[in-house]
């Protein structure tokens, strides 16, 4: 349900999808797609093999805002944004925000080495984008980041490297919806 964002990596690997949902949303001058609550598409339920072992089930994060970041150890912009993602995670997790990485088109050892000492939130290991294929959402680039609202709907998408100064306010505004 929450990880329907995982499909962001589908277009990068298969060329599929038309992002019909994004046409119902607004793309700002900054390139960030923001969806009004009434236009947000629901994400599907997904599970995936975690990079560090075990299984991630998006159902475990229902009721939280979920930030899904698609990355690869081979991706220089992914390396550049890793600290900003971790800092945003640390700053927002107490507000009911969960982060999940989706490692695509990568070697497991290289992905583990990339994560070591940089990020503390889990990642799904999806070298063939099989998890991503379970979604209707596509992306044009890696890295990409989706933000799901507490109902498991896509609230925002960033299809490029993202900085903490941009991501944290976006995540916090979605986390604050309906809480005040």
N, C-alpha and C positions, 0 to 999 in steps of 0.2 A: 504494500500500500504506500508506504512512505518513500520507497526508493524508485518510484517511477521515474525519477530523475536519472537513474542509472542509464537510461537509454540515451542519454546525451552522447555517449561514446559510439552509438550505433552508426551515425552518419560518418563519423571519422573513419570507421572501419568497414562499413558496408555501403555507404552512400544512400541509405534508405531514409524514409520519413520526410514529412513536409512541414512539421511544426505548426499544424493547423491551430493548435491552442494558442500559440504566440500571436497569431493574427487578432485574437480577441483581447490582447493585452497591449500595453503601451511600452514602446522602446524609447528611452530617454536619449538625450544628446550624448550621454556617457556610454551608450550602448547597452545599458542594463535593461532587461525586460522585466517589467513589473505588472502583475496581474491584480486587478481589483477582486475582492473576495467572490463576487458573483460570477466572475469569468475564470476562476481557477480550476484547472482540470484535476481530477482526483488521480492519485498515484495508485498503482496496483501493489498487491502484496508480493514481496520478493524475499528470498533468502539467498545467501551466498556464502562461500567458503572464505573465512577470514584469513588474511595473510599470516597471522600469528597462530593459526590453528582454530578449530571450532567453527561454528556457524553463526552468521549474523542473520537475525530475523527482524525485519523492519517493524513487525507487529509489537516488538518489545519497546519501541520508541513512540507508540501512539500517545497522543496528548502532548508531545514535545514538538518544538520547532526542530526540524532536521536539516542540517547543512550537508549536502552531498557534493564532494569534490572529486572530479575525474582527473587522474594524474598518471604519470609514468616517470620512472627514474631517468629515462632518456630525454625527458622534456626540460629544457633549460628554464622556460617560464614557470614550470611546476616547482623547480628548485628555488626559484626566486620568491615565490609566494608562500612557501612552506612555513616560514617563521610567522608571517602575518596570519595564516590560517590557525596555527597553534595558539598565537596570542589572542585571537578572537575567540577560539574555543575556551581558553582559560577564563577570559573575561565574561563569557556569557553562559557557561554551563550551569551556574547557580540559578539562572533565570529560566530553566527548563529547556535548554537548547542542547541538542546532541549533534555530534559530527560523525560522519562516516566517509572514509575515502573509498574510491573505487579505482584500483590499480589496473590499468589496461595495457595490453600489448607489451608485456614486460616479462622478465625473468624473475622468478621468486627471490633468488638470492640478491639480485640487484635491488629489488623493491624493498626487501628487508633492510639492506644496508642503507638505503635512502632514508627510511623511517627512523632508524636507530638514532636516538638522541635528538631528533627533530620534532616528531609529532607523537602525542600520547593517545590520541583517539584511534579507534580501529579502522582497518581498511579491508575491503573485500578484494580478494585476488581474482581477477577476471581477465586473464591473458587473451582469451579469444572473444571477449565481449559477449559471452553467453548470457550473463546476468543482464547486460544492457539490452539485449534483444527482447527481453520480457516487457519492455516499455514502449510507449507510443511517442516518446519525446526523443528528438535527435539534436545533435550539436554540429557545429561547423569546425570546432577546434579543440585542442587540448592545450592547456587546462580549461575546464569549465566547472562552474559551481552553480548548483541549484539550492534554493531555500524553500523548504516545504513548511506550510503552516501547521498548526496544531491538529487540524482535521486531515492532514496528509495530502493537501493540495499544493500544487506548484504555485508559489507566491512570487518568485523572482528567479531569474537566470542571468548569469554572467558568463559570457563565452570568450573569456580571455583571462589573463592573469589578473588577480584581484588583490588589492592592498587592504590592510586592516582598517585604514581610515575610511574606506568605502564600505567594506563588508560589515564591520561591527555595527554601524548605525542602521544598516539595512536589516540585519538579523534582529537587533534590539527592537526596531519598530514592528516587525512581524511578531516577535515574542510578546509585545505589549498589547496586541490586538485582543480585544474582548476581556482584558484583565483589569481594566480600570473603570 
